[in-house]
Amino acid sequence: MVESESLPNHRPIALSEVEVVDSLSSAGIRPVMADSFEISSTDTLPGHRPVAVSNLVISDTDTLPGHRPIASNDIDEDPVVLMD
């Protein structure tokens, strides 16, 4: 932990392995972090937000506005394992 004079109430800053690749000046200076997720498209959501590739099981029902997918309620792991 690193002490900070620039954050409210002198909140500490935790060290991490996050790679910051850029910054945005929107409501303050915000970091843009590198990630390794695979992008499927950037032209389907407002603002050209990326759509990530996923192996999520999607229900065949198409009832949400904007044709948003509905995830299956079937889980592939034991709930006890997920709570650890």
KOLDOVEX-714112 format. One record per residue: residue number from 0; residue in one letter; z, y, x of N, C-alpha, C in turn. Coordinates in Angstrom, 1 decimal. Each point is the difference from the previous one (the first is absolute). Last residue first. Example, Ala and Ser with C-alpha at 12.3 -4.5 7.8 and 13.67 -1.06 7.14 Angstrom:
residues 2
(node 1 'S' (7.1 -2.2 12.8) (0.0 1.1 0.9) (0.8 1.1 -0.8)),
(node 0 'A' (-0.1 -5.7 0.3) (0.0 1.2 -0.9) (0.0 1.2 0.9)),
end
This chain:
residues 84
(node 83 'D' (-3.0 -20.3 -16.6) (0.7 0.1 1.3) (-0.4 1.2 0.7)),
(node 82 'M' (-1.8 -1.5 -4.3) (1.2 0.9 0.0) (0.7 0.1 1.3)),
(node 81 'L' (-3.8 -2.9 -0.8) (-0.5 1.4 -0.1) (1.2 1.0 0.0)),
(node 80 'V' (0.8 -4.7 0.0) (-0.6 0.4 1.3) (-0.4 1.5 -0.1)),
(node 79 'V' (1.5 -2.0 -3.9) (1.1 0.1 0.9) (-0.5 0.4 1.4)),
(node 78 'P' (-3.2 -0.9 -3.5) (0.7 1.2 -0.1) (1.2 0.2 0.9)),
(node 77 'D' (-4.3 -3.0 1.3) (1.2 -0.2 -0.7) (0.8 1.4 -0.2)),
(node 76 'E' (-5.4 0.1 0.4) (1.2 -0.3 0.9) (1.2 -0.2 -0.9)),
(node 75 'D' (-4.3 1.3 -1.6) (-0.3 -1.2 0.8) (1.1 -0.3 0.9)),
(node 74 'I' (-0.7 2.1 -5.2) (0.4 0.4 1.3) (-0.2 -1.3 0.9)),
(node 73 'D' (-1.9 2.2 -5.0) (0.3 -1.1 0.8) (0.3 0.4 1.4)),
(node 72 'N' (-1.6 3.0 -3.3) (1.5 -0.2 0.0) (0.4 -1.2 0.8)),
(node 71 'S' (-4.5 3.2 0.8) (0.5 -1.2 -0.7) (1.5 0.0 0.1)),
(node 70 'A' (-2.7 4.6 0.0) (0.4 -1.1 0.9) (0.5 -1.1 -0.8)),
(node 69 'I' (-3.7 3.8 -1.3) (1.4 -0.4 -0.4) (0.3 -1.2 0.9)),
(node 68 'P' (-3.6 4.4 0.7) (0.3 -1.4 -0.1) (1.4 -0.2 -0.5)),
(node 67 'R' (-3.2 4.2 -1.4) (0.9 -0.4 1.0) (0.4 -1.4 -0.1)),
(node 66 'H' (-3.3 3.1 -2.5) (-0.2 -1.4 0.5) (0.9 -0.4 1.1)),
(node 65 'G' (0.2 4.1 -2.6) (-0.6 0.1 1.3) (-0.3 -1.4 0.6)),
(node 64 'P' (3.8 0.0 -3.5) (-1.0 1.0 0.1) (-0.6 0.0 1.4)),
(node 63 'L' (1.8 -4.6 -1.9) (0.6 1.2 0.4) (-1.1 1.1 0.2)),
(node 62 'T' (-0.6 -4.7 -1.4) (0.4 0.8 -1.0) (0.6 1.4 0.5)),
(node 61 'D' (-2.4 -5.0 1.1) (-0.3 1.4 0.5) (0.4 1.0 -1.1)),
(node 60 'T' (1.0 -5.5 1.8) (0.0 1.0 -1.1) (-0.3 1.4 0.6)),
(node 59 'D' (0.5 -4.2 2.5) (-1.4 0.2 -0.6) (0.0 1.1 -1.0)),
(node 58 'S' (3.5 -0.2 4.3) (-0.2 -0.5 -1.3) (-1.4 0.2 -0.5)),
(node 57 'I' (1.3 -0.4 5.3) (-0.1 1.0 -1.1) (-0.3 -0.8 -1.3)),
(node 56 'V' (2.2 -0.7 5.2) (-0.6 -0.7 -1.1) (0.0 1.0 -1.2)),
(node 55 'L' (-0.1 1.3 5.4) (0.8 0.0 -1.2) (-0.7 -0.7 -1.1)),
(node 54 'N' (-1.2 1.1 4.7) (-0.1 -1.4 -0.5) (0.9 -0.1 -1.3)),
(node 53 'S' (-2.6 4.5 2.4) (1.2 -0.7 -0.3) (-0.3 -1.4 -0.5)),
(node 52 'V' (-1.9 5.2 2.2) (-0.4 -1.4 -0.3) (1.3 -0.8 -0.1)),
(node 51 'A' (-0.2 5.4 -1.0) (0.2 -1.0 1.0) (-0.5 -1.4 -0.5)),
(node 50 'V' (-1.4 5.3 -0.9) (0.4 -1.2 -0.8) (0.1 -1.1 1.0)),
(node 49 'P' (0.3 5.7 0.6) (-0.5 -1.3 0.3) (0.6 -1.1 -0.9)),
(node 48 'R' (-1.2 5.2 -1.3) (1.1 -0.8 0.5) (-0.4 -1.4 0.3)),
(node 47 'H' (-2.3 4.3 -1.7) (-0.5 -1.0 1.0) (1.1 -0.8 0.6)),
(node 46 'G' (0.3 3.2 -3.7) (0.4 0.5 1.3) (-0.5 -1.0 1.1)),
(node 45 'P' (0.3 -2.2 -4.6) (-0.1 1.4 0.2) (0.5 0.4 1.4)),
(node 44 'L' (-2.1 -4.9 -0.5) (1.2 0.7 -0.5) (-0.1 1.5 0.2)),
(node 43 'T' (-3.5 -3.1 1.4) (0.3 -0.3 -1.4) (1.3 0.7 -0.6)),
(node 42 'D' (-2.2 -0.1 4.6) (-0.8 0.8 -0.9) (0.4 -0.3 -1.5)),
(node 41 'T' (1.2 -2.1 4.4) (0.7 1.3 -0.1) (-0.6 0.8 -1.1)),
(node 40 'S' (0.6 -5.7 1.5) (-0.8 1.2 -0.5) (0.8 1.2 0.1)),
(node 39 'S' (1.5 -4.1 2.0) (-1.1 -0.5 -0.8) (-0.9 1.1 -0.4)),
(node 38 'I' (3.6 -0.8 4.3) (-0.4 0.9 -1.1) (-1.2 -0.6 -0.7)),
(node 37 'E' (4.4 -2.0 3.1) (-1.5 0.0 -0.1) (-0.3 0.8 -1.3)),
(node 36 'F' (4.4 0.6 3.4) (-0.5 -0.7 -1.2) (-1.5 0.3 -0.2)),
(node 35 'S' (3.3 1.4 3.6) (-1.1 -1.0 0.2) (-0.5 -0.6 -1.2)),
(node 34 'D' (2.2 5.1 1.6) (0.3 -1.3 -0.7) (-1.2 -0.9 0.3)),
(node 33 'A' (2.4 5.2 1.6) (-1.0 -1.0 0.1) (0.5 -1.3 -0.8)),
(node 32 'M' (1.6 5.1 -1.4) (0.3 -1.2 0.9) (-1.2 -1.0 0.0)),
(node 31 'V' (1.2 5.5 -0.8) (-0.9 -1.0 -0.5) (0.1 -1.2 1.0)),
(node 30 'P' (3.5 4.4 -1.4) (-0.7 -0.9 1.0) (-0.9 -0.9 -0.8)),
(node 29 'R' (1.5 5.1 -1.4) (0.3 -1.4 -0.3) (-0.8 -0.9 0.9)),
(node 28 'I' (1.8 5.4 -0.9) (-0.8 -0.8 0.9) (0.4 -1.4 -0.2)),
(node 27 'G' (0.3 3.5 -4.1) (0.7 -0.2 1.3) (-1.0 -0.9 0.8)),
(node 26 'A' (-1.5 0.7 -4.2) (1.4 0.0 -0.3) (0.8 -0.3 1.3)),
(node 25 'S' (-4.4 -0.8 1.3) (0.1 0.1 -1.5) (1.5 -0.1 -0.3)),
(node 24 'S' (-3.1 -0.5 4.3) (0.8 1.2 -0.3) (0.0 0.2 -1.6)),
(node 23 'L' (-0.6 -4.5 3.6) (-0.5 0.8 -1.1) (0.9 1.2 -0.3)),
(node 22 'S' (-1.3 -3.5 4.5) (1.0 0.6 -0.9) (-0.7 0.8 -1.1)),
(node 21 'D' (-0.8 -4.5 3.8) (-0.4 1.3 -0.4) (1.1 0.6 -0.9)),
(node 20 'V' (0.5 -4.2 2.2) (-1.4 0.2 0.4) (-0.5 1.4 -0.4)),
(node 19 'V' (4.7 -3.2 1.0) (-0.4 1.1 -0.7) (-1.4 0.4 0.5)),
(node 18 'E' (3.0 -4.7 0.1) (-0.9 0.8 0.7) (-0.5 1.1 -0.9)),
(node 17 'V' (4.7 -3.1 0.3) (-1.0 0.5 -0.8) (-1.0 0.9 0.8)),
(node 16 'E' (4.3 -2.4 1.1) (-1.3 -0.4 0.7) (-1.2 0.5 -0.8)),
(node 15 'S' (5.3 2.2 0.2) (-0.8 -1.1 -0.5) (-1.3 -0.2 0.8)),
(node 14 'L' (5.3 2.8 -0.7) (-1.1 -0.3 0.9) (-0.8 -1.2 -0.7)),
(node 13 'A' (3.0 3.6 -2.8) (0.0 -1.3 0.6) (-1.2 -0.2 0.9)),
(node 12 'I' (3.0 4.5 -1.5) (-1.4 -0.6 0.0) (0.1 -1.3 0.7)),
(node 11 'P' (4.0 3.2 -2.8) (-0.6 -0.6 1.2) (-1.4 -0.5 -0.2)),
(node 10 'R' (2.4 4.3 -2.4) (-0.2 -1.4 -0.2) (-0.7 -0.6 1.3)),
(node 9 'H' (2.0 4.6 -1.4) (-0.1 -0.6 1.3) (-0.2 -1.6 -0.1)),
(node 8 'N' (-0.1 3.2 -3.7) (1.3 -0.6 0.3) (0.0 -0.8 1.3)),
(node 7 'P' (-4.8 1.2 -1.2) (1.2 0.5 -0.8) (1.2 -0.9 0.3)),
(node 6 'L' (-3.7 0.5 3.9) (0.1 -0.6 -1.4) (1.2 0.5 -0.7)),
(node 5 'S' (-1.0 1.2 4.6) (-1.1 0.5 -0.9) (0.1 -0.5 -1.4)),
(node 4 'E' (2.7 -1.2 4.0) (0.4 1.3 -0.5) (-1.0 0.6 -1.0)),
(node 3 'S' (1.5 -5.3 1.6) (-1.0 1.0 -0.3) (0.6 1.3 -0.4)),
(node 2 'E' (1.0 -5.1 2.9) (0.5 1.1 -0.9) (-1.1 1.0 -0.1)),
(node 1 'V' (-0.7 -5.3 0.7) (-0.1 1.3 0.7) (0.5 1.1 -0.9)),
(node 0 'M' (0.3 -5.8 0.6) (0.0 1.2 -0.8) (0.0 1.2 0.9)),
end
